[in-house]
Each structure stands twice: as C-alpha cells, then as structure tokens.
Amino acid sequence: MSESTTNSATASHTEPDAGHSNAGAFARLRAVLANPRFHVVLLVAGSLFLLTDAFHGNIWFDESYSVGIANHSFADIWYYSSGDVHPVLIYWALHVLNLVFGQNITVYRLFTVAGAIALATLGYTHVRRDSGWKVGVLFSFFALFTPYISLMSVEIRMYSWATFAVMLCFIYAMRIIDTQLSVIPPAIAQAAKGKKCWAGTPRSWWLTCFIASLACAYLHYFGAMSAFMINLVLLVALCVRAWQRRRGGPAPLPDGKRASAPLIVLIIGCVAQVALYVPWILTAVTSQMGVVGGTYWANIVLPTTYIELATYPFLTSPLSFAARGSYGTGMQVAVKVIGYAAIVVLAFLIAWSARWATWRAGLHRQQRRELLARAGAASAAPVKHLRARHFYAWLVSKPIAPVVAALAVYFGVFAISWTASMVMNSMILYYRYLFVAIGPLLFAAAAVLSHVHTKPLVAGVIAVTLCASVANQALLLRDDYDPANNVPIEKFRETVDSVSEQIGGQMPLVVSTDIGYMGVTACMCEDVPQTYMDWQKGNWDRAYMAYSPTLVSKKSWEIIFDNFHGTFICTGQAQNDSLPRDISDLSQKDGFTLLEYHTYYRPYERTWMTIAVMTKQ
C-alpha cells in the first residue's frame, strides 16, 4: 500500500459543489494521515504526552519492590524474586540501571515509559509495513492514548516492557505465517528480500520471535501465557499449511524443502525456549505456587471483577473516582459526558459491525449459489462442503486472519488464567495482569476500525479515546504531582528523629504489619531500620529480603517485642482516615500504650497513612 497519496486538482471555471468540496477535503486529510511524517509526529506527541507524568519522585508498594530489589546483585535478585509472584527479567534490567546511575527513581521511570513508547513505535516500524498505514497509525494512536496505558506506562514495573515483548513476538509470528502462504503479501516479501532463511522464512524473524517469546515469559507469567498462545497460533497455522501442501495445495517451499520444514524449526525453537525457561519454572514450582495458591490477595467479586476485566483499558481508577464526584462536580460532569459519548459510539460501532457481518454473509451466500449453479450440484453434501470452504477462505484471508489470531491470543490468555483461577481456587485473572496481552487486542481494534468507511464513526472512536485519555492524564498529573504525597514520608522522618532524641539518640524500633507503607519508607528512608511483622503464609519473607538491610521480617509480635521495653513507632495505612487495624490491635494488648498518632492522605495511592508513637512496659 502506498505510503503517501498525491492529489491533483483539475482547473475549472465553475464553482465546485459541496460533494466535490467534501471529497477534496477528505482526500487532502487522507494524504496527511497517510504521510509517514504524520505518523512520526503522532509518536512524538504521544511520547511527550506520556512523559508529562514521569518526573515525580513518588512510589507505591509495587514500585518500591522494584526499587528495593534493584539494589541487589543478579544472584540475590534471582533468589529474592523467587518468593515474589513475578519473574526476574525487569529486576535485572533495573539493576543494570542501578549500577550506572545508582538508585534513581526518575531514571527507572523513564526506562518504564520507554517500554510503552517502544510498543507504540511498532505501529510505525512493523504494523504499518505489514498491514498498511491505516492500521499502523491507529495502532500507534491506541498504544499511546488508551487511558490505562497512560497509567501503566509510568509505573516502575514490568508491564510496559512485557506488552512490548508480547506484541513483538506476535508481529513476527504473523510474518512467519505470511511467508508460508502460496502468495506472499508484497510488503512481507519486500521485508524478507535478501535475508538468509530457515524453511522459507528469514532466519532473523524466527530468532526475533523466539527471543521475544522467552522475554515475555521472563517478564511476567501472563507474558508466558501470551507467548504460549502466540506459539500455539503459529503451530496451528504451520500445521494447516503442511497439511495443505501434502494434499497438493499451495506450491512447495521456495528452497525445495519438505512441507514440514517450518514445523521442525518451530519445534526446535520451542524446545530451546522451554530449556532456557526451565530454571525459572523449577523456581516457581518450588517457591511461588504456595504463595499464590495460599495467600494471594486478589479475589473474585461478582459482577465487579468481570466489569473491570471488560472496561479496564478505558475506565481507569482515576476516571472511576471522578465519575463518583471525588474530583469535584466539574470533572464529574466531564467524565460522565465522555462516558455517555463512549456508549453512543460503541452502540453505533456494534450496529455497523452487525450490518457489515450481515452484508458479508449475504455476499458469501450469493457466491455459493453461483458456484453451485455452475457445478450443477443438487445434493446437500456439496452445499455443506462449500460452506466450510468459504468460511475457511474468509478466516485465512489477509484482513481477517491477523485479527482472528490477535483475538485468539488475548482471549486465550483470558481463558488460561480463568481456568487456572478455578483450579487453584485463587483469583489470578486480574486486569492488571491481563493488560500484558493488550498489544494484540489493540492491533485487532485498529485493524477492524481501518475497514470502517463511515468516517464520522471512526472520528467518534478517536475523539472519545482522546478525551478519555486527556481527562485521565489530567487526573494523574493532579494526584502524582500533589505536594501532599511527600507529607507522610516527611512526617515519618520527623517522628523517627523526635523519638530518637527522646531515647538518647538511638534509632527507635519501627514496626508494622502493613508492607505497603513499609515498602515505601524502606526505599525512601533507607537509613531507618524497620521490622515487618510477616503475618502471611508462604515465602513472602524471602521476597521481602529485597528491602534488606533496611527492613527485616519477623513472624509474630511476640518475637519482635521479646525483651523490648520503651517507646517505638508503628505505621499503617487504610482506605479512610480511621486508625489502621494493626495499630488499633497492638494498642489494646497488655502493656502497650498509644501515645499519639497522626494520619495523612497520600493522593498518589489514594490512601491514608498513619504514624503512631507507642510504648511497651
């Protein structure tokens, strides 16, 4: 497909009518959108949009774990992470940054944003070439301006790079499939030209697919599920092609090898991936399964869980709170208007899809009738066979097959994780984790929308997405750059210094059952020793060694306070300004007295953090 469109106007002495004027305007707009320079401008603008939220110094618990563990050696990271619920690759990457820049939250966050920008850039470097400029531009737009991506792109976690790895793996799997067709798409043929091949596919494409697949698995367990689904789709496609060739279908491979040659390459690649992942699989089986199965925090709440899974890309927590009035009446009205507009656009899109599907079905019926009439068939068997052939031809056609494959990957991950949740009796299907597979879903949305010829409908989808993203980003900036975020950390430091003076200059005992607050203070106040009362079952004590030497874990209050007498500090957090339960429970124990406490709201986490000074006789 041409990268640019040139327009010429025929001179005329008459005034053009409205139809010609509109057609000319649309042609000029199309020329602008199709120009590669517009795509670059979109990437730059979207990157700047994401970066606006990347320069605050706040972290919450999940991010504190990444920051804490990055201070340790590669070997220690492997060991400590074996008690966590995520693989090790992102922590190793952060450790490399730590070796170069030291513990620098801004550098860590910029690295995370780079993963989201890399995902969007695939729309320009790969999707545009493989599927046309429309799909490429729309994919980049969705990758930059889907509200939940804005939120996740700045979290110092593995999610942005995991989504990139999944999409990269998917792209090259589709390229491998395309090279096995009897008629290779021109864009794919051009991209493969001059490259050394294995079984008719460029060697570098196989290797990129396999390496990206392994990276998916080492970044996140849902990345491993995504990689499994992508390899499964690739396996099925190659099996079908081999079967067709054996039945005299498409032409043999260009290099004259057997029809099973691509399958052999894939199997060897999968075996290599599994072999390289076995060390971590063994670690997960022996260490992490007990953590997830026994004390995992996520639970199924009907119907909330399924609503979240269906709406999370657009209905982020800031937008949800805004719709309830947490950010004032003005923002509440604006978010609700965006929500209603989204419902209207979605309804029109569903109606268009139904009409298009009906039209396609009628077209296929007409084609079948014509073929049957020419063949002179009268029995039901040929009709049934012809239906199957037409459905298969439609399924594997260039516009449809990549969309079907993308949806198979996304909903396959959903099905695997849902089944695992039922088997393990623990909810591991959490929308934050499902987000890892969002790249193929965004690709499917872009591909479908590229075929919608109702321009106001396409404009409506883009406008609603952009408005939701801007509103979401405005709320994120308001919360994340709020000076109130620093208050709980500053007051914690002041309290430690005050109690230290009272007890003769020694560091006071600091305790809590709330690792969420303690993880943050362990990273932000590394010189203050802290003791976590680890009430959870499993290997969480190993995971929380990531905060060592600042934080140590003990299994009970009795162990912590054995032979202790004097003043100490207890911290905790809650979803409102009430006294956290651990502080309340501890103050009611014999010999314990609550001297004072202060509660501070932290917008970055939308929680209230409490610092209490207590004594034990």
TAVEN-V347188 format. One record per residue. RES is the residue in one letter. PHI is phi in degrees with one decimal (NA if undefined). OMEGA is omega in whole degrees, -180 to 180 (NA if undefined). D_CENTER is the distance of its C-alpha to the mean C-alpha in whole Angstrom. Layout:
RES_PHI_OMEGA_D_CENTER ; RES_PHI_OMEGA_D_CENTER
//
This chain:
M_NA_-176_30 ; S_-64.5_180_32 ; E_-77.8_-179_30 ; S_-141.1_-179_32 ; T_-125.4_178_34 ; T_-104.3_-177_38 ; N_-121.8_176_40 ; S_-127.9_180_44 ; A_-115.1_179_46 ; T_-89.9_-178_49 ; A_-62.5_-180_52 ; S_-150.8_179_54 ; H_-88.5_-179_56 ; T_-101.2_179_55 ; E_-72.4_-179_52 ; P_-66.8_179_49 ; D_-78.3_-175_48 ; A_-62.8_-179_45 ; G_-63.4_179_44 ; H_-64.5_-180_44 ; S_-64.1_179_43 ; N_-64.6_179_40 ; A_-61.3_178_39 ; G_-65.2_179_40 ; A_-64.8_179_37 ; F_-65.2_179_35 ; A_-64.8_179_36 ; R_-66.7_178_35 ; L_-63.5_179_32 ; R_-61.8_180_31 ; A_-62.4_179_32 ; V_-66.1_-177_30 ; L_-65.2_-178_27 ; A_-78.3_-178_28 ; N_-69.0_179_29 ; P_-56.6_180_26 ; R_-66.2_175_27 ; F_-63.8_179_26 ; H_-61.0_178_22 ; V_-63.8_178_23 ; V_-60.7_178_24 ; L_-59.8_179_21 ; L_-63.6_180_18 ; V_-65.8_-179_21 ; A_-63.2_179_21 ; G_-66.1_178_17 ; S_-64.4_177_17 ; L_-62.7_178_19 ; F_-60.1_179_18 ; L_-68.6_-176_15 ; L_-70.5_180_17 ; T_-59.4_-177_19 ; D_-106.2_-172_18 ; A_-103.4_-170_17 ; F_-117.8_171_21 ; H_-93.3_-176_22 ; G_-102.1_-176_22 ; N_-83.8_171_21 ; I_-139.2_171_19 ; W_-115.0_-168_18 ; F_-54.9_-178_18 ; D_-58.0_178_15 ; E_-68.5_180_15 ; S_-61.2_178_19 ; Y_-65.0_178_19 ; S_-61.9_-179_17 ; V_-65.7_-178_20 ; G_-66.1_-175_22 ; I_-71.6_180_22 ; A_-66.5_180_21 ; N_-77.7_-173_25 ; H_-101.9_-179_26 ; S_-72.7_179_27 ; F_-58.3_-179_25 ; A_-66.0_179_27 ; D_-66.2_178_27 ; I_-60.8_178_23 ; W_-58.4_-177_23 ; Y_-68.9_-178_25 ; Y_-64.9_-178_24 ; S_-67.2_178_20 ; S_-66.0_174_22 ; G_-95.9_178_22 ; D_-88.9_179_19 ; V_-112.7_179_16 ; H_-136.9_177_14 ; P_-67.8_-159_15 ; V_-103.2_-166_17 ; L_-60.5_-177_16 ; I_-65.4_180_14 ; Y_-68.3_175_17 ; W_-63.8_179_19 ; A_-62.2_178_18 ; L_-66.4_178_18 ; H_-64.8_176_22 ; V_-60.1_177_23 ; L_-62.2_179_22 ; N_-62.9_179_24 ; L_-64.9_-177_27 ; V_-87.6_-172_27 ; F_-110.5_-172_26 ; G_76.0_178_27 ; Q_-73.9_-175_25 ; N_-133.0_-175_24 ; I_-63.7_180_21 ; T_-64.3_178_21 ; V_-62.9_178_20 ; Y_-58.7_-176_17 ; R_-70.3_177_16 ; L_-63.9_176_17 ; F_-62.4_179_15 ; T_-67.1_178_12 ; V_-60.9_179_12 ; A_-59.0_177_13 ; G_-64.7_178_10 ; A_-67.2_178_9 ; I_-66.1_177_13 ; A_-61.6_177_13 ; L_-60.2_-180_10 ; A_-64.5_-179_12 ; T_-65.6_176_15 ; L_-58.6_177_15 ; G_-62.6_-180_16 ; Y_-87.3_-173_19 ; T_-80.8_-174_20 ; H_-126.8_-174_19 ; V_-62.2_-180_18 ; R_-60.1_-179_21 ; R_-69.8_-173_24 ; D_-78.6_-171_23 ; S_-122.8_178_22 ; G_103.0_-174_24 ; W_-66.0_-179_24 ; K_-62.0_-179_23 ; V_-63.9_-180_20 ; G_-62.3_-180_19 ; V_-65.5_-180_19 ; L_-64.0_178_18 ; F_-62.3_178_14 ; S_-60.6_179_15 ; F_-60.9_-180_15 ; F_-65.1_-179_13 ; A_-68.2_-180_10 ; L_-96.8_-170_12 ; F_-119.4_169_13 ; T_-67.8_-172_11 ; P_-52.3_-176_12 ; Y_-67.6_176_8 ; I_-65.4_176_7 ; S_-58.2_-179_11 ; L_-69.9_-175_10 ; M_-79.2_-175_7 ; S_-67.0_-177_9 ; V_-103.6_177_12 ; E_-79.2_-179_11 ; I_-78.9_-179_13 ; R_-142.2_-174_10 ; M_-92.4_-167_9 ; Y_-66.5_-177_5 ; S_-65.2_180_6 ; W_-73.2_176_8 ; A_-66.8_178_7 ; T_-63.5_177_5 ; F_-63.3_-178_8 ; A_-63.0_179_10 ; V_-63.5_-179_9 ; M_-67.0_178_10 ; L_-62.1_178_13 ; C_-61.4_-180_14 ; F_-63.6_-179_14 ; I_-59.1_-177_16 ; Y_-74.5_173_19 ; A_-63.7_178_19 ; M_-66.3_177_20 ; R_-65.2_178_22 ; I_-61.8_179_24 ; I_-61.8_-179_25 ; D_-61.2_-179_26 ; T_-71.8_179_29 ; Q_-94.3_178_30 ; L_-76.0_177_31 ; S_-67.3_175_35 ; V_-120.7_-176_34 ; I_-73.0_177_31 ; P_-53.6_-176_30 ; P_-54.9_-179_31 ; A_-63.1_179_28 ; I_-69.7_178_27 ; A_-60.4_180_31 ; Q_-67.4_180_31 ; A_-66.0_-178_28 ; A_-86.8_-173_29 ; K_-61.0_175_33 ; G_81.0_-178_35 ; K_-92.5_175_32 ; K_-71.6_-169_33 ; C_-118.6_164_32 ; W_-117.2_178_32 ; A_55.2_176_33 ; G_86.1_180_33 ; T_-120.8_180_29 ; P_-51.0_-179_29 ; R_-58.6_-179_28 ; S_-64.1_179_26 ; W_-69.9_176_23 ; W_-57.5_-176_24 ; L_-64.8_178_23 ; T_-62.8_179_20 ; C_-60.9_-178_19 ; F_-68.3_-179_20 ; I_-66.0_178_19 ; A_-62.9_178_15 ; S_-61.9_179_15 ; L_-66.3_177_17 ; A_-62.1_176_14 ; C_-54.1_-176_11 ; A_-67.9_-179_14 ; Y_-84.1_177_15 ; L_-93.1_-175_11 ; H_-163.8_179_10 ; Y_-66.5_174_12 ; F_-71.6_170_10 ; G_-67.0_176_9 ; A_-64.2_177_13 ; M_-63.9_179_13 ; S_-63.3_179_11 ; A_-62.5_177_14 ; F_-60.5_-179_16 ; M_-65.7_179_16 ; I_-65.0_178_16 ; N_-65.4_178_19 ; L_-67.3_177_21 ; V_-59.1_179_20 ; L_-63.2_179_22 ; L_-62.3_-180_24 ; V_-62.2_-179_25 ; A_-62.6_-179_26 ; L_-69.0_176_28 ; C_-64.0_178_30 ; V_-63.2_-180_31 ; R_-64.3_179_32 ; A_-64.2_179_34 ; W_-63.7_179_36 ; Q_-64.4_-179_36 ; R_-65.6_179_38 ; R_-66.3_179_40 ; R_-93.1_178_41 ; G_80.8_-179_42 ; G_-77.8_-177_39 ; P_-60.4_-180_38 ; A_-61.6_179_40 ; P_-63.3_180_39 ; L_-59.4_-178_37 ; P_-59.1_-178_38 ; D_-88.1_175_39 ; G_78.3_-179_41 ; K_-77.7_-178_39 ; R_-67.4_180_39 ; A_-62.9_-178_36 ; S_-85.7_-176_35 ; A_-56.4_178_34 ; P_-60.8_178_30 ; L_-62.8_180_30 ; I_-63.4_178_32 ; V_-61.4_-180_29 ; L_-62.7_-179_26 ; I_-62.9_178_28 ; I_-61.8_179_29 ; G_-63.0_179_25 ; C_-66.5_177_24 ; V_-61.8_178_26 ; A_-63.0_179_26 ; Q_-61.6_-179_22 ; V_-62.1_180_23 ; A_-60.5_180_26 ; L_-75.1_180_24 ; Y_-96.8_-178_21 ; V_-54.6_180_24 ; P_-54.5_-180_25 ; W_-77.7_176_22 ; I_-58.4_179_22 ; L_-62.9_177_25 ; T_-62.6_-178_24 ; A_-65.2_-178_22 ; V_-63.7_-175_24 ; T_-81.5_-173_27 ; S_-120.2_-168_25 ; Q_-84.6_-176_22 ; M_-61.9_178_23 ; G_-67.3_179_25 ; V_-68.1_-177_23 ; V_-66.9_-176_20 ; G_-72.1_-174_23 ; G_-96.9_-171_25 ; T_-131.9_-175_24 ; Y_-64.3_-168_20 ; W_-81.4_-174_20 ; A_-79.2_179_18 ; N_-136.4_176_20 ; I_-81.3_175_20 ; V_-124.1_-177_22 ; L_-86.4_-5_23 ; P_-90.5_-172_22 ; T_-55.7_-177_20 ; T_-58.9_-177_17 ; Y_-75.7_174_17 ; I_-66.1_178_18 ; E_-62.1_-180_14 ; L_-63.1_-178_13 ; A_-83.8_-170_14 ; T_-115.3_-171_14 ; Y_-56.8_-178_11 ; P_-60.4_-177_9 ; F_-114.5_-178_13 ; L_-91.7_179_15 ; T_-75.6_180_13 ; S_-62.6_176_15 ; P_-59.9_179_17 ; L_-66.7_178_18 ; S_-64.4_178_19 ; F_-65.9_179_21 ; A_-64.2_179_23 ; A_-64.6_178_24 ; R_-88.0_177_26 ; G_97.0_-176_28 ; S_-69.1_-178_26 ; Y_-110.8_178_26 ; G_101.1_-175_30 ; T_-65.5_-178_31 ; G_-60.3_179_30 ; M_-68.1_178_27 ; Q_-62.1_179_27 ; V_-63.6_-178_29 ; A_-61.8_-179_26 ; V_-66.8_178_23 ; K_-66.2_177_25 ; V_-62.3_177_27 ; I_-61.7_179_23 ; G_-62.8_178_22 ; Y_-64.3_178_26 ; A_-62.7_179_25 ; A_-64.0_179_22 ; I_-64.1_179_24 ; V_-63.3_-180_27 ; V_-62.7_179_24 ; L_-63.2_179_23 ; A_-62.1_178_26 ; F_-64.6_-180_27 ; L_-66.7_177_25 ; I_-64.3_179_25 ; A_-62.7_178_29 ; W_-62.0_-179_29 ; S_-61.7_179_27 ; A_-64.2_179_29 ; R_-65.5_179_32 ; W_-63.6_180_30 ; A_-63.6_178_30 ; T_-63.8_179_34 ; W_-62.2_180_35 ; R_-63.0_180_33 ; A_-64.1_178_35 ; G_-63.9_178_38 ; L_-62.3_180_38 ; H_-66.4_178_37 ; R_-63.3_179_40 ; Q_-63.9_178_43 ; Q_-63.6_179_42 ; R_-64.9_180_42 ; R_-60.4_-179_46 ; E_-63.3_180_47 ; L_-65.8_179_46 ; L_-66.1_179_48 ; A_-64.2_179_51 ; R_-67.8_-179_51 ; A_-80.8_-179_51 ; G_70.8_-178_53 ; A_-77.8_180_51 ; A_-128.1_-176_53 ; S_-83.1_180_51 ; A_-75.2_-176_48 ; A_-60.8_178_47 ; P_-60.2_180_46 ; V_-61.3_180_44 ; K_-62.5_-180_42 ; H_-63.7_-179_41 ; L_-67.4_177_41 ; R_-59.7_180_38 ; A_-61.9_-180_36 ; R_-63.8_180_37 ; H_-68.3_179_36 ; F_-64.1_179_33 ; Y_-64.3_179_32 ; A_-61.5_177_32 ; W_-67.5_-176_30 ; L_-65.0_-176_27 ; V_-97.5_179_28 ; S_-68.1_-173_28 ; K_-57.2_-180_26 ; P_-69.1_-171_25 ; I_-92.4_-172_24 ; A_-55.8_179_23 ; P_-62.2_179_20 ; V_-67.0_178_19 ; V_-60.5_179_20 ; A_-62.9_-180_18 ; A_-62.5_179_15 ; L_-67.3_178_15 ; A_-62.5_179_17 ; V_-64.8_-176_14 ; Y_-63.5_-177_11 ; F_-77.4_171_14 ; G_-66.2_175_15 ; V_-62.2_177_12 ; F_-57.6_-177_13 ; A_-65.5_180_17 ; I_-62.8_-177_17 ; S_-69.2_177_15 ; W_-65.5_178_17 ; T_-62.6_178_20 ; A_-62.2_178_20 ; S_-62.3_180_19 ; M_-67.9_-178_23 ; V_-67.0_-177_24 ; M_-84.9_-177_23 ; N_54.9_180_24 ; S_-151.6_-173_21 ; M_-78.4_175_18 ; I_-98.2_178_15 ; L_-82.7_-178_13 ; Y_-115.0_-172_11 ; Y_-61.9_176_9 ; R_-60.6_179_7 ; Y_-79.1_178_7 ; L_-61.4_178_7 ; F_-54.9_-179_3 ; V_-55.3_-177_3 ; A_-95.0_-173_6 ; I_-72.8_-179_6 ; G_-55.7_177_8 ; P_-59.1_178_11 ; L_-65.0_178_11 ; L_-63.9_177_11 ; F_-62.2_179_13 ; A_-61.7_179_15 ; A_-62.4_179_16 ; A_-64.7_-179_17 ; A_-65.5_179_19 ; V_-64.9_-177_21 ; L_-65.2_179_21 ; S_-66.4_-180_23 ; H_-98.6_176_25 ; V_-81.8_-177_26 ; H_-92.3_176_29 ; T_-83.2_-171_30 ; K_-59.7_178_29 ; P_-61.3_179_29 ; L_-68.7_176_27 ; V_-61.5_179_24 ; A_-62.0_179_25 ; G_-64.4_178_25 ; V_-60.8_-179_21 ; I_-65.2_-178_20 ; A_-64.7_-180_22 ; V_-64.0_178_21 ; T_-60.7_-179_17 ; L_-65.5_179_19 ; C_-63.7_178_21 ; A_-62.6_-179_18 ; S_-67.6_179_16 ; V_-65.0_178_19 ; A_-62.3_179_20 ; N_-61.3_-179_17 ; Q_-66.2_178_17 ; A_-61.8_178_21 ; L_-68.9_177_20 ; L_-62.1_180_18 ; L_-62.7_179_20 ; R_-62.2_-178_23 ; D_-75.5_-170_22 ; D_-74.2_180_20 ; Y_-100.5_179_24 ; D_-68.2_178_26 ; P_-58.9_-180_29 ; A_-63.2_179_29 ; N_-63.6_-178_26 ; N_-81.7_-173_28 ; V_-60.7_-180_31 ; P_-59.0_179_30 ; I_-74.4_179_30 ; E_-63.4_180_33 ; K_-67.4_175_35 ; F_-62.1_178_34 ; R_-62.2_179_35 ; E_-62.1_180_38 ; T_-65.8_178_39 ; V_-60.3_-179_39 ; D_-66.1_-179_41 ; S_-65.2_180_43 ; V_-66.6_179_44 ; S_-59.7_177_44 ; E_-63.6_-178_47 ; Q_-66.7_-175_48 ; I_-105.5_172_48 ; G_88.9_175_50 ; G_89.8_177_47 ; Q_-82.0_175_45 ; M_-70.8_-179_41 ; P_-74.6_172_41 ; L_-72.4_177_39 ; V_-119.1_-175_36 ; V_-130.4_175_34 ; S_-173.0_168_32 ; T_-100.2_-175_30 ; D_-104.8_-179_27 ; I_-69.9_179_25 ; G_-62.3_177_22 ; Y_-74.8_-175_25 ; M_-67.5_178_27 ; G_-61.1_180_23 ; V_-67.7_-178_23 ; T_-67.9_178_27 ; A_-65.2_179_27 ; C_-85.9_-176_25 ; M_-85.2_180_27 ; C_-131.2_-171_30 ; E_-67.8_-178_31 ; D_-88.2_-179_34 ; V_-105.7_179_35 ; P_-61.3_-178_35 ; Q_-137.6_-178_33 ; T_-123.5_-180_33 ; Y_-98.7_175_31 ; M_-84.7_-172_32 ; D_-83.2_-178_30 ; W_-87.8_-174_31 ; Q_-85.7_174_28 ; K_-82.2_178_29 ; G_96.8_-174_27 ; N_-101.1_-178_26 ; W_-64.0_179_25 ; D_-61.5_176_28 ; R_-67.1_180_27 ; A_-61.2_-175_23 ; Y_-79.6_169_25 ; M_-66.3_174_27 ; A_-58.7_-179_24 ; Y_-90.8_-180_26 ; S_-70.6_4_29 ; P_-88.0_-177_32 ; T_-62.9_-174_31 ; L_-114.7_173_30 ; V_-123.3_-179_32 ; S_-112.1_174_31 ; K_-129.0_-171_34 ; K_-87.5_-180_35 ; S_-158.3_174_37 ; W_-63.6_-178_39 ; E_-60.6_179_42 ; I_-67.4_-177_41 ; I_-65.1_-173_39 ; F_-99.1_177_43 ; D_-62.2_180_45 ; N_64.9_177_48 ; F_-98.9_175_46 ; H_-143.4_178_48 ; G_136.0_-175_48 ; T_-94.7_178_45 ; F_-144.7_-179_41 ; I_-116.8_176_38 ; C_-125.3_-179_36 ; T_-119.3_178_32 ; G_-172.7_178_30 ; Q_-142.5_-179_27 ; A_-149.4_-180_27 ; Q_-83.9_173_26 ; N_-143.8_-175_29 ; D_-87.5_177_32 ; S_-77.7_180_34 ; L_-70.5_179_35 ; P_-56.8_-172_32 ; R_-62.5_-177_33 ; D_-65.1_178_34 ; I_-67.7_179_36 ; S_-62.0_-179_38 ; D_-64.9_-178_38 ; L_-66.4_-178_39 ; S_-68.5_-179_42 ; Q_-91.2_178_44 ; K_-74.6_179_44 ; D_-61.1_177_48 ; G_88.2_-180_49 ; F_-105.2_-179_46 ; T_-133.1_176_46 ; L_-88.1_-178_44 ; L_-83.9_180_45 ; E_-162.3_174_43 ; Y_-153.2_179_39 ; H_-138.4_-177_37 ; T_-116.5_-177_34 ; Y_-131.3_178_31 ; Y_-85.0_179_28 ; R_-119.4_-176_25 ; P_-58.8_-176_23 ; Y_-58.5_179_20 ; E_-108.1_-176_20 ; R_55.9_177_22 ; T_-133.6_176_24 ; W_-104.2_-178_28 ; M_-106.4_-175_29 ; T_-117.8_175_32 ; I_-119.8_-177_34 ; A_-119.0_173_38 ; V_-106.5_-174_41 ; M_-135.6_175_43 ; T_-131.1_173_46 ; K_-128.3_-179_47 ; Q_-70.1_NA_50
//
